[in-house]
Amino acid sequence: NNSLPFNKYAFLTTHNAFAIDGEPSHTKVPRITFSNQEDRITQQLHNGVRALMLDTYDFNGDVWLCHSFGGKCYDYTAFEPAIDTLKEIEAFLSSNPTEIVTLILEDYVKAPKGLTKVFTKAGLMKYWFPTSRMPKQGQDWPLVSDMVAKNQRLLVFTSMRSKEVSEGIPYQWNYMVENQYGDGGMKAGNCTNRAESSALDATTKSLVLVNFFRSVPLRDLSCVDNSANLIKILHTCHDVAGNRWANFVAVDYYKRSEGGGAFDALDMLNGELLCGSDNVHACKHG
């Protein structure tokens, strides 16, 4: 069912989607940093992930994806040039003409037009969803069917406010609310907004992002995190967000669970959003 506004759907989101176990060093220096996922980007997308969290940095005269600190990328925190991941996304969008992908950037790129240049080089501008079509006061988004028909199937949000004017890349918190990330977002019965976000019940923002991952990723514990505890926090955040269900659910090691995990959580969310059921499979087609 693609006949509803974009904000009436929920999308599985991978936190630090680029920080992949076993990714070889691209700097010839052993990497000393955390990883958060096991599959390559293409595999994540084919498995149903529809939003990717990426950390973008200036590094070696280019834009790189790094899991770093202090706003700077180092040889030992760098994963790969951003163009490599962006080309995987372009290939997926090209091969799947009805799919929409969202990128949520923790953005430290200061080079003038640095992001624009790398997105252009990757061939992604032809899919770009323009800022001019994004609702500014909490209204519904365009219909998914309309976004597909216009081939505006890539949404990109940046954490750098100035780039909405300088590059036409939407500032994330102008359009969505978000709960606290890391350990602060995993307290049972608690759902508070992160500092950059408006209050979760702010009606001027149409999209809701729920983070549910640890400050220090622990692969084995993600089996527990991505199961019953995830469902519970989604209900808690629904109540705090003015009875609004999450549109994006960000997790580590998205396939790991005690049962259906993040996929069950998304089935629940989409059921509630589409037809008021706790399972999307109970919704009638059309």
N, C-alpha and C positions, 0 to 999 in steps of 0.2 A: 504494500500500500504506500504509494508515493504521493498521495493527493493532499497531504496535510502540510502546514508550514514546517520549516526546518526545526523550529524550537519545540515541535510536538513529537520528537523522537529522541531516543537515548543512544549513545555511541560508546563502545568500548574504547578506552584510551590507555595507551602504554606510557607510563612515566619513564623518562629518559630512554625513549625507544631505541636510541642509537647505542646505548651502553650495554653491549652484548657480550655475554660470556664467550671467551675464546677468540674474540676479535684480535687478529694479529696487529702488532705495532706497525704504524705507518710512519714512524719517526726514527726507527732504528734504536729507540730507547725503550727499555721495559716499562710497561705502564704500571703505575702505582695509584690506583683509584678504584672506586666501586663500580660494579656492573649491576644492572637492574632487569635485564631481559635475557632470553636464551635464543630467540629466533632472529634471523635477519629481517629487515624491514619488509621485503617482499613476502616472506612467509607470514609475518604478522598481518599484513593486509589481506592475504589470501585466507587467513584463518578468521577474519571478521573484525579485526581492529580497524576503526575508522577515524581515530584521532591519535596523533603522535606528538608527544612532548619532546622537543629538541632544544639543546643548549648551544647557542651559536656564539662564536668568538672570532675576533681577529687573531690570526696566527700564520706565521710564515708568508705574509703578504696575501693571504686568502681568507676565506671564511671556513672555519673548521667546527666540528662538533666535539665538544670537550666536556668531561665531567670534572670540573675544576673548582677554584675558589678565588675570592678576591677580585673577580671580574677579569682574570687573566688566564690564558691557556698556556700550559707548559708541555715540553716534550713527553713528560711522564703522565700527563692527564689528558692528552689528545687521543681521540678515537679515530677520526678520519675526516678528510675534506668533506664539507657539506654537500658538494656537487655529487658525490657518490650516492648518498642517501636520496637526494632530490631526483636524481636520474631514475632510481628505483621507483619513486612515487610517480614520476612521469610515465614510466612504462606501465604501471598498474592502471593509471587513469586512462591511458591510451587503449589498453586491452579490455577495460571494463567501463564502457561509455555511459552506464547508468549509476555509477558509484560516486559518492562525494567523500572527500578526505579533508580533515581539519588538521592544521599544524598550529601548535601552541608553543611559541618560542620564548625561552628564557634567554634574552637577547643582550649580548655584550658587544655587538659589532658597532664600532664607531667610525669605520671607514665610510666616507661619503658614498651613498648609494650602494654600499657593500652588499646588502641583502638583495636589492633589486638586480644587481649585476649577476649574482649567482643563481637567482630564480630564472632570470632571462636565459642564462647560459644552459640551464637544465631543461629549457623548453616548457616551463610551467606557466608562463604568463598567459598563454591561450586559454587556460582553465581558471584564471583568477576571478574570484568573486569580489566585485568592487565595493569599496567602503560606502559609496553613495547609495547602495541598495540595503545597507544594514540599518535596522531600526534604531533610532536614537533615544526613544522614550519608552522602551519596553513593549512596543507593539509586536505583533507576530512577524516572523520572518517571511520571505517569499516561500511559495510552495516548493517542495522538493522537485515535483514534476517540472516546474518552471525553471529551476536552477539547472536541471538536467537538459531541458530543451535548449537553453541558452548556452550550454556547455560551461557554465560558471560553477565548476565542481571542486574548486580548491579554495578553502577558507584558511587564511593565515592571520594569526594574532601575534603581536609583539608585546614584550614587557616594557619597551622603551616608548614612553608617551610621545616624544617629539616626532617619531617616524610616521605617525598618522598624517601629519602635515607634510613632512619632507619627502616621504616615499609612498604615501597612500597605503601604508600597512596599518591596519586597525590596532589601536591600543586595547589590549585585552579587556581591561576593567572598565572600559566605556560600554561594553556590551554584555558582560557576564559577571556574575558573583561567584565567589569561590571560598570554600572553607579552608581552614588552616592545613598546611601540608606537614608531612613528617609525623613524629610521635604526637604532636599537639592535635592532629586531626584524627587520632585513633582512640580517644577516650570514650568509653561506652557512655551513651546517653548525652553526649556533648557534641555540638556542632557550631563552631564559631568561625567568623570570617577571618581570612588572613588580612594583614595590615593594608595591603594595596587595594583590597576589594571593598566595595560598599557592603552594608549589612546584607545578609543573605535574603532578607525579605524585601529588598529594594525593588520596587515595581518598575523602575526606569531601566532595568537590565533584563533582557529576555531570556538569557541563557544561564544555566546553573551547572557549575563544575564541582564535583565531590572528589577530593583526594582521599585515598585510603592506602597509604604505604608508609613504611617505617623510615625514620631519619637515616638509619644504617640498614641497607637492604640485607635481609637474611633469607636465602632461597628456601630453606626448609620450613621456616615459620610462615612463609607466604601461603602454604597449603591451608593453614588455619585462618590466616587473615582474609583470604579471598573467598571464604565460605560464609558460614552463618554470621560472623561478625560484620562482614561487608553488607549483608542484607539489613542488619540491624541499624548500621550507621546511615544507610540510605533512607530508612524510615525516619530516623531522628532528624536528618537534614531536611527531609520533606516537610516536617512539622515546623522547623525553624525558618524555612524559606517561604513561609506563607502558603503552605500546602502545594508547593511546586516540586515535582520530581526532577531528579538530576538529568541533565542532557548529556553530560560527559562524566564518566567514571574512570578515574586514573588509578592504576594499580601497577605493582611490580610483578614480574614472573606470572603473567596473565593466565597461563594455562594450568598453573598449579592450584590445586584445591582439594577439599575433602568432598568430592561429589561434582556438581555442575559448576561451582565456583562463580567466577565473573560472568560466565555465559548465562547461568541461571539468573544472576542479578540483572543482566540486561534484558532477559526475557520478561522478568517481573516489571522492570521500568517501562518497557515498550508496551506491555499489556495494559498497565495503568494509564499511560499516555494515550494510547490508541483507542481503548474501549472500556477503561475502568475495571479491567480484570487483573488479577495478580499473575497472569501468564499470557504472553502474547499469542500463544497457540490457541487460546480460547476465543480470540477475536475473529469475527467473520471477515472473510476477504472482501475488499472493495470499499 
